[in-house]
């Protein structure tokens, strides 16, 4: 089965401005050698801390930031014009209200894709009401403005706009950020329902592990602009092979007052992309780092069970996983 | 959207100073528009027998050294002042808007070039620059409009550029790009309406500056040429006869005060009314 969208060896540089008329700028590598793919009807989760490049990756897939290297294929064909790609995909941005044009009524905003791509609709009003009904908003919302909506309502409007042209792929950047927990659940249920109804694929960018665990088929963990681990969600959560993934999962808060917080194996801050560490970029925080990690950068290596990991000394290669692999005797059973 | 304009005016008048400003602005604009109908005399009619008179029933504000009716000249002066302000600021704001959007939304090198242009223009001392241009082109209304329009381009250009720069990275513009919207659509439908608000406020607050500038240059004899009534030239005429007939200076000073205060109050109230963060706070 050909992947719906596929990126290979993607690299993105930003320029740090400087010098007279901006001539003295230098390049910062935001993404390095990133390859991802999503199969039709599946959901890929992109997970990482702030600054890991997950949002940039999502934007680069639609050409919103230009890539320095790498190839993007959609439905098996290399993407030459992003306009065709953008017709069949949709992106939802982090801030539900700020991603709607402030002086455009919701009804006009969600039907804009029809005008942009010259797709016929019976009437703008009818199309707007149909889309609002799809996401469970009353049709009166067509004449409201973004600042009059709550976060959850604006998010629903964003979903409506994303689905206007019945895309094959929806890229959602933190779809639940800034929403109450109950509203988060509603939005996720809505997205799950629509995925089945309209046979959508999703790429969901998030740092919310509890959420992504339930909605994604595969996840890719990112650290400093590289994918460090990739695989089927359930298996990655059952036994992380990269020490970074293991510590991310261990740091996930658990709503149980009787459970005492485990000490985390990971310490320190994310290093600055201005000064990337030598060798394996995680060695500065890794509890298992050895001499080789400081000098030699590991490559993303295919491992068993359709998984890949970027580590010289992966954890849990054996089954069942040994708890001591987490560097903590009392690490909870996953 | 006419209902939007009405709503904004309603909010402006909720502020007492805004209401005062609006009234003064309406008086000045009314005088400018209907100058011929409301002025009692032809402003150019010379009546040497009745020169330099104080206020009387026939001439409410007296006459100047040629016996011309001061009230009529002040009313027609409003037309000159408003005409110059509207044209010069209109041209300056229009060019500034286009250059500002080009700088903010265009490529980096164009931004650098335009910023350099804005900086160079605003580095020149205003009066010196005006004097130079007037020496080259000769004094007159057209020259005045040209000078004021030129020096106001960087002010509006910078504002629009800053506004555009912050908007182009905003999520709703990115969302438009992600949908595949064309450049004219993004700029025309999504960028422009959000840039115009601050521009309108700046324009309304710049009008008093331009009115005062026109009066200053005309007072110096570098602006509007003599037969045309301007508040600046009337002030100059009055200065000559300040000891014998001070009413002329006072009569020409009052409309200047009315116009500058009116537009300033109105502009400030407009700024508050258009600022969504202040919405409602002023109402109490």
Interface residues (C-beta under 8 A of the other chain):
Chain A: X21 X22 X59 X62 X64 X82 X83 X86 X87 X89 X90 X91 X93 X94 X95 X98 X99 X100 X101 X102 X103 X104 X112 X113 X116 X117 X147 X161
Chain B: X108 X109 X112 X116 X170 X171 X172 X174 X175 X176 X177 X178 X179 X180 X181 X182 X185 X189 X190 X193 X194 X276
